[in-house]
Amino acid sequence: MIGARGCVSFDAASGIYLVSVAWQGKGKTAAPTAGLGRGKGLNGDEALRRVVSTTLQIANLY
């Protein structure tokens, strides 16, 4: 992965985390729409940017 960056955000109202990783690919493709803003503008050409995101919720066992 070239120039990989990770991001974790938390929504306190829902208790859900959003975990995203953005990096630069070797070949051009369509600019990603998922995780829009994650790593945007860090790799120059947006057609080289790749992003994978997932949501998760950690159980409260109290």
PDB file of N, CA, C and O in Angstrom:
ATOM      1  N   MET A   1       0.846  -1.179   0.000  1.00  0.00           N
ATOM      2  CA  MET A   1       0.000   0.000   0.000  1.00  0.00           C
ATOM      3  C   MET A   1       0.887   1.237   0.000  1.00  0.00           C
ATOM      4  O   MET A   1       1.786   1.370   0.831  1.00  0.00           O
ATOM      5  N   ILE A   2       0.632   2.120  -0.919  1.00  0.00           N
ATOM      6  CA  ILE A   2       1.392   3.359  -1.001  1.00  0.00           C
ATOM      7  C   ILE A   2       0.634   4.448  -0.254  1.00  0.00           C
ATOM      8  O   ILE A   2      -0.529   4.713  -0.557  1.00  0.00           O
ATOM      9  N   GLY A   3       1.278   5.078   0.716  1.00  0.00           N
ATOM     10  CA  GLY A   3       0.683   6.204   1.435  1.00  0.00           C
ATOM     11  C   GLY A   3      -0.571   5.861   2.212  1.00  0.00           C
ATOM     12  O   GLY A   3      -1.493   6.674   2.271  1.00  0.00           O
ATOM     13  N   ALA A   4      -0.636   4.681   2.810  1.00  0.00           N
ATOM     14  CA  ALA A   4      -1.843   4.264   3.539  1.00  0.00           C
ATOM     15  C   ALA A   4      -2.072   5.129   4.770  1.00  0.00           C
ATOM     16  O   ALA A   4      -1.134   5.503   5.475  1.00  0.00           O
ATOM     17  N   ARG A   5      -3.349   5.439   5.012  1.00  0.00           N
ATOM     18  CA  ARG A   5      -3.759   6.209   6.187  1.00  0.00           C
ATOM     19  C   ARG A   5      -5.032   5.598   6.737  1.00  0.00           C
ATOM     20  O   ARG A   5      -5.922   5.208   5.981  1.00  0.00           O
ATOM     21  N   GLY A   6      -5.114   5.517   8.042  1.00  0.00           N
ATOM     22  CA  GLY A   6      -6.295   4.969   8.687  1.00  0.00           C
ATOM     23  C   GLY A   6      -7.048   6.045   9.442  1.00  0.00           C
ATOM     24  O   GLY A   6      -6.481   7.063   9.838  1.00  0.00           O
ATOM     25  N   CYS A   7      -8.333   5.805   9.635  1.00  0.00           N
ATOM     26  CA  CYS A   7      -9.186   6.759  10.334  1.00  0.00           C
ATOM     27  C   CYS A   7     -10.243   5.976  11.104  1.00  0.00           C
ATOM     28  O   CYS A   7     -10.857   5.056  10.564  1.00  0.00           O
ATOM     29  N   VAL A   8     -10.452   6.343  12.368  1.00  0.00           N
ATOM     30  CA  VAL A   8     -11.509   5.753  13.177  1.00  0.00           C
ATOM     31  C   VAL A   8     -12.351   6.897  13.723  1.00  0.00           C
ATOM     32  O   VAL A   8     -11.826   7.821  14.345  1.00  0.00           O
ATOM     33  N   SER A   9     -13.657   6.833  13.489  1.00  0.00           N
ATOM     34  CA  SER A   9     -14.560   7.829  14.062  1.00  0.00           C
ATOM     35  C   SER A   9     -15.628   7.104  14.869  1.00  0.00           C
ATOM     36  O   SER A   9     -15.930   5.937  14.618  1.00  0.00           O
ATOM     37  N   PHE A  10     -16.193   7.811  15.841  1.00  0.00           N
ATOM     38  CA  PHE A  10     -17.163   7.211  16.748  1.00  0.00           C
ATOM     39  C   PHE A  10     -18.388   8.099  16.840  1.00  0.00           C
ATOM     40  O   PHE A  10     -18.267   9.307  17.045  1.00  0.00           O
ATOM     41  N   ASP A  11     -19.569   7.513  16.691  1.00  0.00           N
ATOM     42  CA  ASP A  11     -20.844   8.213  16.853  1.00  0.00           C
ATOM     43  C   ASP A  11     -21.385   7.835  18.233  1.00  0.00           C
ATOM     44  O   ASP A  11     -21.899   6.732  18.422  1.00  0.00           O
ATOM     45  N   ALA A  12     -21.269   8.744  19.188  1.00  0.00           N
ATOM     46  CA  ALA A  12     -21.670   8.459  20.561  1.00  0.00           C
ATOM     47  C   ALA A  12     -23.165   8.183  20.690  1.00  0.00           C
ATOM     48  O   ALA A  12     -23.579   7.416  21.559  1.00  0.00           O
ATOM     49  N   ALA A  13     -23.975   8.799  19.834  1.00  0.00           N
ATOM     50  CA  ALA A  13     -25.425   8.604  19.907  1.00  0.00           C
ATOM     51  C   ALA A  13     -25.814   7.164  19.578  1.00  0.00           C
ATOM     52  O   ALA A  13     -26.702   6.598  20.216  1.00  0.00           O
ATOM     53  N   SER A  14     -25.153   6.573  18.587  1.00  0.00           N
ATOM     54  CA  SER A  14     -25.496   5.205  18.179  1.00  0.00           C
ATOM     55  C   SER A  14     -24.539   4.158  18.745  1.00  0.00           C
ATOM     56  O   SER A  14     -24.855   2.968  18.756  1.00  0.00           O
ATOM     57  N   GLY A  15     -23.350   4.604  19.221  1.00  0.00           N
ATOM     58  CA  GLY A  15     -22.351   3.671  19.723  1.00  0.00           C
ATOM     59  C   GLY A  15     -21.655   2.900  18.614  1.00  0.00           C
ATOM     60  O   GLY A  15     -21.129   1.812  18.847  1.00  0.00           O
ATOM     61  N   ILE A  16     -21.650   3.462  17.400  1.00  0.00           N
ATOM     62  CA  ILE A  16     -21.068   2.775  16.242  1.00  0.00           C
ATOM     63  C   ILE A  16     -19.779   3.469  15.803  1.00  0.00           C
ATOM     64  O   ILE A  16     -19.711   4.696  15.719  1.00  0.00           O
ATOM     65  N   TYR A  17     -18.761   2.657  15.526  1.00  0.00           N
ATOM     66  CA  TYR A  17     -17.485   3.129  15.013  1.00  0.00           C
ATOM     67  C   TYR A  17     -17.465   2.966  13.493  1.00  0.00           C
ATOM     68  O   TYR A  17     -18.065   2.034  12.957  1.00  0.00           O
ATOM     69  N   LEU A  18     -16.772   3.878  12.798  1.00  0.00           N
ATOM     70  CA  LEU A  18     -16.496   3.752  11.374  1.00  0.00           C
ATOM     71  C   LEU A  18     -14.985   3.684  11.234  1.00  0.00           C
ATOM     72  O   LEU A  18     -14.280   4.614  11.623  1.00  0.00           O
ATOM     73  N   VAL A  19     -14.483   2.577  10.676  1.00  0.00           N
ATOM     74  CA  VAL A  19     -13.049   2.366  10.493  1.00  0.00           C
ATOM     75  C   VAL A  19     -12.781   2.374   8.993  1.00  0.00           C
ATOM     76  O   VAL A  19     -13.390   1.610   8.244  1.00  0.00           O
ATOM     77  N   SER A  20     -11.860   3.248   8.553  1.00  0.00           N
ATOM     78  CA  SER A  20     -11.549   3.371   7.130  1.00  0.00           C
ATOM     79  C   SER A  20     -10.047   3.359   6.920  1.00  0.00           C
ATOM     80  O   SER A  20      -9.288   3.836   7.764  1.00  0.00           O
ATOM     81  N   VAL A  21      -9.619   2.808   5.787  1.00  0.00           N
ATOM     82  CA  VAL A  21      -8.225   2.852   5.360  1.00  0.00           C
ATOM     83  C   VAL A  21      -8.221   3.334   3.918  1.00  0.00           C
ATOM     84  O   VAL A  21      -8.950   2.810   3.076  1.00  0.00           O
ATOM     85  N   ALA A  22      -7.392   4.342   3.641  1.00  0.00           N
ATOM     86  CA  ALA A  22      -7.258   4.882   2.284  1.00  0.00           C
ATOM     87  C   ALA A  22      -5.806   4.733   1.845  1.00  0.00           C
ATOM     88  O   ALA A  22      -4.892   4.864   2.660  1.00  0.00           O
ATOM     89  N   TRP A  23      -5.592   4.461   0.565  1.00  0.00           N
ATOM     90  CA  TRP A  23      -4.242   4.319   0.042  1.00  0.00           C
ATOM     91  C   TRP A  23      -4.240   4.634  -1.444  1.00  0.00           C
ATOM     92  O   TRP A  23      -5.296   4.785  -2.059  1.00  0.00           O
ATOM     93  N   GLN A  24      -3.044   4.731  -2.018  1.00  0.00           N
ATOM     94  CA  GLN A  24      -2.878   4.994  -3.442  1.00  0.00           C
ATOM     95  C   GLN A  24      -2.671   3.688  -4.178  1.00  0.00           C
ATOM     96  O   GLN A  24      -1.813   2.885  -3.814  1.00  0.00           O
ATOM     97  N   GLY A  25      -3.467   3.480  -5.221  1.00  0.00           N
ATOM     98  CA  GLY A  25      -3.303   2.299  -6.062  1.00  0.00           C
ATOM     99  C   GLY A  25      -2.298   2.564  -7.158  1.00  0.00           C
ATOM    100  O   GLY A  25      -1.846   3.695  -7.332  1.00  0.00           O
ATOM    101  N   LYS A  26      -1.945   1.530  -7.897  1.00  0.00           N
ATOM    102  CA  LYS A  26      -0.971   1.667  -8.983  1.00  0.00           C
ATOM    103  C   LYS A  26      -1.605   2.092 -10.295  1.00  0.00           C
ATOM    104  O   LYS A  26      -0.960   2.744 -11.117  1.00  0.00           O
ATOM    105  N   GLY A  27      -2.878   1.723 -10.500  1.00  0.00           N
ATOM    106  CA  GLY A  27      -3.549   2.061 -11.755  1.00  0.00           C
ATOM    107  C   GLY A  27      -4.801   2.872 -11.490  1.00  0.00           C
ATOM    108  O   GLY A  27      -5.405   2.785 -10.421  1.00  0.00           O
ATOM    109  N   LYS A  28      -5.182   3.666 -12.486  1.00  0.00           N
ATOM    110  CA  LYS A  28      -6.362   4.514 -12.335  1.00  0.00           C
ATOM    111  C   LYS A  28      -7.650   3.705 -12.446  1.00  0.00           C
ATOM    112  O   LYS A  28      -7.728   2.723 -13.184  1.00  0.00           O
ATOM    113  N   THR A  29      -8.639   4.136 -11.705  1.00  0.00           N
ATOM    114  CA  THR A  29      -9.985   3.591 -11.737  1.00  0.00           C
ATOM    115  C   THR A  29     -10.927   4.729 -11.356  1.00  0.00           C
ATOM    116  O   THR A  29     -10.489   5.875 -11.252  1.00  0.00           O
ATOM    117  N   ALA A  30     -12.184   4.446 -11.152  1.00  0.00           N
ATOM    118  CA  ALA A  30     -13.115   5.494 -10.721  1.00  0.00           C
ATOM    119  C   ALA A  30     -12.788   5.909  -9.293  1.00  0.00           C
ATOM    120  O   ALA A  30     -12.444   5.066  -8.465  1.00  0.00           O
ATOM    121  N   ALA A  31     -12.892   7.187  -9.000  1.00  0.00           N
ATOM    122  CA  ALA A  31     -12.663   7.667  -7.632  1.00  0.00           C
ATOM    123  C   ALA A  31     -13.696   7.045  -6.710  1.00  0.00           C
ATOM    124  O   ALA A  31     -14.872   6.974  -7.069  1.00  0.00           O
ATOM    125  N   PRO A  32     -13.288   6.591  -5.525  1.00  0.00           N
ATOM    126  CA  PRO A  32     -14.225   5.926  -4.614  1.00  0.00           C
ATOM    127  C   PRO A  32     -15.284   6.870  -4.073  1.00  0.00           C
ATOM    128  O   PRO A  32     -15.019   8.050  -3.842  1.00  0.00           O
ATOM    129  N   THR A  33     -16.480   6.345  -3.873  1.00  0.00           N
ATOM    130  CA  THR A  33     -17.546   7.128  -3.244  1.00  0.00           C
ATOM    131  C   THR A  33     -17.718   6.713  -1.794  1.00  0.00           C
ATOM    132  O   THR A  33     -18.115   7.533  -0.967  1.00  0.00           O
ATOM    133  N   ALA A  34     -17.425   5.445  -1.461  1.00  0.00           N
ATOM    134  CA  ALA A  34     -17.488   4.983  -0.070  1.00  0.00           C
ATOM    135  C   ALA A  34     -16.319   5.592   0.688  1.00  0.00           C
ATOM    136  O   ALA A  34     -15.203   5.662   0.172  1.00  0.00           O
ATOM    137  N   GLY A  35     -16.577   6.030   1.906  1.00  0.00           N
ATOM    138  CA  GLY A  35     -15.513   6.629   2.699  1.00  0.00           C
ATOM    139  C   GLY A  35     -15.038   7.941   2.113  1.00  0.00           C
ATOM    140  O   GLY A  35     -13.901   8.355   2.341  1.00  0.00           O
ATOM    141  N   LEU A  36     -15.918   8.605   1.348  1.00  0.00           N
ATOM    142  CA  LEU A  36     -15.560   9.862   0.698  1.00  0.00           C
ATOM    143  C   LEU A  36     -14.998  10.822   1.724  1.00  0.00           C
ATOM    144  O   LEU A  36     -15.598  11.032   2.778  1.00  0.00           O
ATOM    145  N   GLY A  37     -13.874  11.395   1.429  1.00  0.00           N
ATOM    146  CA  GLY A  37     -13.218  12.300   2.364  1.00  0.00           C
ATOM    147  C   GLY A  37     -12.077  11.633   3.106  1.00  0.00           C
ATOM    148  O   GLY A  37     -11.163  12.315   3.567  1.00  0.00           O
ATOM    149  N   ARG A  38     -12.110  10.311   3.230  1.00  0.00           N
ATOM    150  CA  ARG A  38     -11.037   9.590   3.905  1.00  0.00           C
ATOM    151  C   ARG A  38      -9.824   9.558   2.975  1.00  0.00           C
ATOM    152  O   ARG A  38      -9.836   8.850   1.968  1.00  0.00           O
ATOM    153  N   GLY A  39      -8.799  10.303   3.297  1.00  0.00           N
ATOM    154  CA  GLY A  39      -7.586  10.331   2.486  1.00  0.00           C
ATOM    155  C   GLY A  39      -7.723  11.159   1.220  1.00  0.00           C
ATOM    156  O   GLY A  39      -6.830  11.135   0.373  1.00  0.00           O
ATOM    157  N   LYS A  40      -8.815  11.888   1.072  1.00  0.00           N
ATOM    158  CA  LYS A  40      -9.049  12.667  -0.142  1.00  0.00           C
ATOM    159  C   LYS A  40      -7.985  13.749  -0.288  1.00  0.00           C
ATOM    160  O   LYS A  40      -7.697  14.490   0.652  1.00  0.00           O
ATOM    161  N   GLY A  41      -7.410  13.825  -1.484  1.00  0.00           N
ATOM    162  CA  GLY A  41      -6.423  14.845  -1.782  1.00  0.00           C
ATOM    163  C   GLY A  41      -5.013  14.525  -1.324  1.00  0.00           C
ATOM    164  O   GLY A  41      -4.101  15.316  -1.565  1.00  0.00           O
ATOM    165  N   LEU A  42      -4.805  13.388  -0.670  1.00  0.00           N
ATOM    166  CA  LEU A  42      -3.479  13.049  -0.158  1.00  0.00           C
ATOM    167  C   LEU A  42      -2.612  12.330  -1.182  1.00  0.00           C
ATOM    168  O   LEU A  42      -1.390  12.297  -1.042  1.00  0.00           O
ATOM    169  N   ASN A  43      -3.225  11.756  -2.204  1.00  0.00           N
ATOM    170  CA  ASN A  43      -2.474  10.979  -3.183  1.00  0.00           C
ATOM    171  C   ASN A  43      -2.497  11.597  -4.575  1.00  0.00           C
ATOM    172  O   ASN A  43      -2.223  10.913  -5.561  1.00  0.00           O
ATOM    173  N   GLY A  44      -2.817  12.864  -4.662  1.00  0.00           N
ATOM    174  CA  GLY A  44      -2.842  13.505  -5.972  1.00  0.00           C
ATOM    175  C   GLY A  44      -4.098  13.145  -6.745  1.00  0.00           C
ATOM    176  O   GLY A  44      -5.196  13.573  -6.391  1.00  0.00           O
ATOM    177  N   ASP A  45      -3.938  12.367  -7.790  1.00  0.00           N
ATOM    178  CA  ASP A  45      -5.033  11.981  -8.676  1.00  0.00           C
ATOM    179  C   ASP A  45      -6.048  11.105  -7.926  1.00  0.00           C
ATOM    180  O   ASP A  45      -5.702  10.022  -7.454  1.00  0.00           O
ATOM    181  N   GLU A  46      -7.289  11.569  -7.815  1.00  0.00           N
ATOM    182  CA  GLU A  46      -8.333  10.825  -7.091  1.00  0.00           C
ATOM    183  C   GLU A  46      -8.635   9.468  -7.730  1.00  0.00           C
ATOM    184  O   GLU A  46      -9.143   8.575  -7.051  1.00  0.00           O
ATOM    185  N   ALA A  47      -8.338   9.295  -9.007  1.00  0.00           N
ATOM    186  CA  ALA A  47      -8.576   8.014  -9.673  1.00  0.00           C
ATOM    187  C   ALA A  47      -7.597   6.934  -9.198  1.00  0.00           C
ATOM    188  O   ALA A  47      -7.773   5.756  -9.510  1.00  0.00           O
ATOM    189  N   LEU A  48      -6.572   7.332  -8.447  1.00  0.00           N
ATOM    190  CA  LEU A  48      -5.622   6.369  -7.876  1.00  0.00           C
ATOM    191  C   LEU A  48      -5.971   5.992  -6.433  1.00  0.00           C
ATOM    192  O   LEU A  48      -5.421   5.036  -5.886  1.00  0.00           O
ATOM    193  N   ARG A  49      -6.888   6.748  -5.823  1.00  0.00           N
ATOM    194  CA  ARG A  49      -7.215   6.525  -4.405  1.00  0.00           C
ATOM    195  C   ARG A  49      -8.109   5.304  -4.233  1.00  0.00           C
ATOM    196  O   ARG A  49      -9.066   5.109  -4.982  1.00  0.00           O
ATOM    197  N   ARG A  50      -7.784   4.488  -3.240  1.00  0.00           N
ATOM    198  CA  ARG A  50      -8.594   3.334  -2.868  1.00  0.00           C
ATOM    199  C   ARG A  50      -9.024   3.532  -1.426  1.00  0.00           C
ATOM    200  O   ARG A  50      -8.265   4.076  -0.624  1.00  0.00           O
ATOM    201  N   VAL A  51     -10.237   3.095  -1.081  1.00  0.00           N
ATOM    202  CA  VAL A  51     -10.739   3.215   0.288  1.00  0.00           C
ATOM    203  C   VAL A  51     -11.533   1.967   0.637  1.00  0.00           C
ATOM    204  O   VAL A  51     -12.326   1.478  -0.167  1.00  0.00           O
ATOM    205  N   VAL A  52     -11.315   1.464   1.826  1.00  0.00           N
ATOM    206  CA  VAL A  52     -12.151   0.398   2.361  1.00  0.00           C
ATOM    207  C   VAL A  52     -12.619   0.871   3.739  1.00  0.00           C
ATOM    208  O   VAL A  52     -11.830   1.374   4.539  1.00  0.00           O
ATOM    209  N   SER A  53     -13.914   0.701   3.999  1.00  0.00           N
ATOM    210  CA  SER A  53     -14.508   1.140   5.269  1.00  0.00           C
ATOM    211  C   SER A  53     -15.426   0.056   5.808  1.00  0.00           C
ATOM    212  O   SER A  53     -16.011  -0.722   5.054  1.00  0.00           O
ATOM    213  N   THR A  54     -15.539   0.025   7.123  1.00  0.00           N
ATOM    214  CA  THR A  54     -16.483  -0.875   7.769  1.00  0.00           C
ATOM    215  C   THR A  54     -16.989  -0.224   9.050  1.00  0.00           C
ATOM    216  O   THR A  54     -16.315   0.618   9.642  1.00  0.00           O
ATOM    217  N   THR A  55     -18.160  -0.620   9.458  1.00  0.00           N
ATOM    218  CA  THR A  55     -18.706  -0.148  10.725  1.00  0.00           C
ATOM    219  C   THR A  55     -18.675  -1.284  11.732  1.00  0.00           C
ATOM    220  O   THR A  55     -18.762  -2.457  11.370  1.00  0.00           O
ATOM    221  N   LEU A  56     -18.552  -0.920  12.997  1.00  0.00           N
ATOM    222  CA  LEU A  56     -18.612  -1.944  14.034  1.00  0.00           C
ATOM    223  C   LEU A  56     -19.165  -1.335  15.304  1.00  0.00           C
ATOM    224  O   LEU A  56     -19.063  -0.133  15.548  1.00  0.00           O
ATOM    225  N   GLN A  57     -19.754  -2.206  16.102  1.00  0.00           N
ATOM    226  CA  GLN A  57     -20.302  -1.806  17.385  1.00  0.00           C
ATOM    227  C   GLN A  57     -19.784  -2.788  18.426  1.00  0.00           C
ATOM    228  O   GLN A  57     -19.899  -4.001  18.254  1.00  0.00           O
ATOM    229  N   ILE A  58     -19.215  -2.265  19.501  1.00  0.00           N
ATOM    230  CA  ILE A  58     -18.661  -3.101  20.556  1.00  0.00           C
ATOM    231  C   ILE A  58     -19.720  -3.276  21.631  1.00  0.00           C
ATOM    232  O   ILE A  58     -20.285  -2.296  22.116  1.00  0.00           O
ATOM    233  N   ALA A  59     -19.985  -4.506  22.000  1.00  0.00           N
ATOM    234  CA  ALA A  59     -21.033  -4.796  22.980  1.00  0.00           C
ATOM    235  C   ALA A  59     -20.687  -4.225  24.351  1.00  0.00           C
ATOM    236  O   ALA A  59     -19.526  -4.223  24.761  1.00  0.00           O
ATOM    237  N   ASN A  60     -21.688  -3.752  25.038  1.00  0.00           N
ATOM    238  CA  ASN A  60     -21.558  -3.290  26.406  1.00  0.00           C
ATOM    239  C   ASN A  60     -22.010  -4.429  27.308  1.00  0.00           C
ATOM    240  O   ASN A  60     -23.200  -4.740  27.365  1.00  0.00           O
ATOM    241  N   LEU A  61     -21.077  -5.048  28.011  1.00  0.00           N
ATOM    242  CA  LEU A  61     -21.373  -6.249  28.805  1.00  0.00           C
ATOM    243  C   LEU A  61     -21.653  -5.942  30.277  1.00  0.00           C
ATOM    244  O   LEU A  61     -21.512  -6.824  31.125  1.00  0.00           O
ATOM    245  N   TYR A  62     -22.036  -4.737  30.585  1.00  0.00           N
ATOM    246  CA  TYR A  62     -22.342  -4.375  31.968  1.00  0.00           C
ATOM    247  C   TYR A  62     -23.663  -4.936  32.384  1.00  0.00           C
ATOM    248  O   TYR A  62     -24.089  -4.733  33.521  1.00  0.00           O
TER     249      TYR A  62
END
